[in-house]
Each structure stands twice: as C-alpha cells, then as structure tokens.
Amino acid sequence: MTSNCTSAHFDLFMLPGFLELKMCADIKKELSTSPTTLAPVYIEGSTDLVHENVRRATSLHPSDETISQIHDRLYQQKASLEQHFDLMLVDCERPQFLRYQKGDFFVRHQDGNTDQLEFDHLRIRRISIVVFLNDSSTQPKADTFCGGSLNFYDSHDVLESDPSVFSLSGETGLLVAFAADTIHEVIPVACGERFTIISWFK
C-alpha cells in the first residue's frame, strides 16, 4: 500500500526501546505457556464478544506479576503522553497481551473516545497504546512476522485506495501511542507470529 503520510500526520507518539530486548524475550517465553482465549471485539447491538470476520487474534494471559510490571512501565509514560497530546490523563487499563498468527487481522476501527460507542469503557478511552514484542520482516525469519502492519487512516477516508495512510511495521520494544478515535487496522499476518501488548489511557 502506498502512503504519502508520516507518523506526524497522525500525531503518533513513538518510543523505540520502551521495553528492553531481554524483557520482550522473557515475556514471549512466558506467553508461550500462558492460558489463551479468543480476542474480544465490541460491536454495538451484539452481546457476542468474538467476531472472527472483524478481528481474529488470540488473547494471552500471563501472570499478574507480569501484567502489573507492564502496567507500571506504561504509567511511567503518563506525563510524556499528556505533554505530547495536550491532555490530562488518569490511568491506563490493565494491559492485554495478543498473538496474531498467519491470517489473523483486525479490520479498520476506533478504540474509543467517541459518542457513537455504546460501551462505557470504550467511550472513556483517550489514548491507545501498542507495544511490539517482536520485529516484522519482509522475509520469513525466526522470531519475526511478515505482514501484520499497523495502519492508520484519516477519518474521512473510506476506500482502500485512499492515499492518506501511514503503515507502521513492528520493532521489538517499540511503543506507539495515538488518539483513541484514530481509525486503524492490523493487516493480515502473512507468516510467523506477531506479539503485542495493548492498553489505553483514560
């Protein structure tokens, strides 16, 4: 997909090396034996939380200690995020750990901060956070994934051919933050496994 946009166009906050390589490796090792569930998605008018035509991914559930450690790390970025986005933030949600395997994806969507969402916990989301635990690659390699880019779109764009898109590839330890009402998607993973941590500041 061709892009004429940069991260600045979407006001992205990007922090390479937010998590050290060893920490990312240790978390992935723990996730390999952690309990799993299908990743939920919230759709207005539906009581079901799994919609594999909208989002196909796996939620991984590490120890409370790991979750707390990541939460604390994220909370340490609160002041920097407030300055970048010119917002007053309260706290971040309990981090979620995700695995996208070959063919997994998440269609274009918003995470929150919009009156059109009927779910209270989504409406209060102000800033979305994604932390990559492994690298993307153009060729299959160990511990990497192909495809699975995080794409950002302008709200007025409705066609796949629209040029106002920024495509972000994974980088181990990279944190990216963006306004929760930003339209974004995860394109299908072509090979390997894509590991990320997500959370939201309110």
Secondary structure, DSSP 8 states (H G I E B T S, - for coil): ------GGGGT-EEETTSS-HHHHHHHHHHHTTS-EEE-----TT------TTTEE-EEE---HHHHHHHHHHHHTTHHHHHHHHT-----B---EEEEE-TT-EEEEE--S--TT---HHHHT--EEEEEESSEE-SS--TTEEEE--EEEE-TT--STT-S-EEEE---TT-EEEEETTSEEEE--EEEE-EEEEEEEE-
